[in-house]
Amino acid sequence: MNQELLNAVEFIHKEKNIPMEVLVDAIEAALITAYKKNYTEHKNVSIDLNMETGAYRVISRKDVVAEVEDPTAEIDLLTAQNYNPAYEIGDPFDEDVTPQDFNRVGAQAAKQAVMQRIRDAERGILYDEFINKEDEVLTGLIDRVDHRFVYVQLGKTDAVLAESERMPNESYIPNDRIKVYVNKVEQTTKGPQIFVSRTHPNLLKRLFEEEVPEIFDGTVEVMSVAREAGERSKISVFAKNEDVDAVGSCVGARGARVEAIVDELNGEKIDIVLWDEDPKVFVRNALSPSQVVSVKVDEDNKSTVVVVPDHQLSLAIGKKGQNARLAAKLTGWKIDIKSETDAKEAGISND
């Protein structure tokens, strides 16, 4: 190898943080492949490589035998003993078989091996970096948009935001900064493929972790999230310490904390409700902002019948059933909402 390639190897080792032994192994493997492709006289060869000088030798190893059947892998005892009388049958016999014209072929092979190893290592480094960021929120720059994906630049690579993961009320404009939830990371032959989302419920959860110190440090816990991205979400929170106002912590002074998240989600409405182990209380809270007169629970079917004031029925159900639907997702309970009038007609009491 020439000095230029040696310098390149040293630079890659330091700048790309690729272990020197990995580079050496790649170069040796490439030299062996190049030798076998161009020369067939020897079957079992290895490379003796000096990384200080760049010098290398092709070493052929043969077995010492009484009678040669495969001259590419065997040498007879008499010939071996001409080199060293100490050889015996069964010993390995090593010989320098470096072709005189191998320098050009070898240098090209070594260069290609180093470049390939760089590509492989960079892909591996990127994959290792991002596989540990699954289920996290990252800030990126919108790079470009085509008919399939929005490409979001995350450092040295682009993540893909599929149409199904985009919020319907958002426009994606190149060079705009955007926060995305890392949904999945896959290793491919072209490097890591990073799939991100703007609609995933965990995006909302992670944004609250970033904005609310009490959630980040565990004082307040996010118990569940229900989301219809771009329109409305509900999040339930709980604090073991009774002196901590879990909902108030999330709302922030004058609503500053929740407002920052609403702005990030382009105006998506967010209901923050208090979680409770009692399903009656939890379902009541989840139907906020509507008032609730009573909640009847059917444990076997994990369903509830909720009675609300007549004038609150449309609010409890919500536009196109959204409030009731989100409350059901948030609590994990089926919710059947009835007005007081309908409840009386059906013989449902308010106790």
Secondary structure, DSSP 8 states (H G I E B T S, - for coil): --HHHHHHHHHHHHHS---HHHHHHHHHHHHHHHHHHH--S-SSEEEEE-TTT--EEEEEEEEEESS-S-TTTEEEHHHHHHH-TT--TT-EEEEE---TTHHHHHHHHHHHHHHHHHHHHHHHHHHHHHHTTTT-EEEEEEEEE-SSEEEEEETTEEEEEEGGGS-TT----TT-EEEEEEEEEEEETTEEEEEEESS-HHHHHHHHHHH-HHHHTTSSEEEEEEEETTTEEEEEEE-SSTTS-HHHHHH-GGGHHHHHHHHHTTT-EEEEEE--SSHHHHHHHHTTTS--SEEEEETTTTEEEEEE-GGGHHHHH-GGGHHHHHHHHHHSSEEEEEEHHHHHHTT----
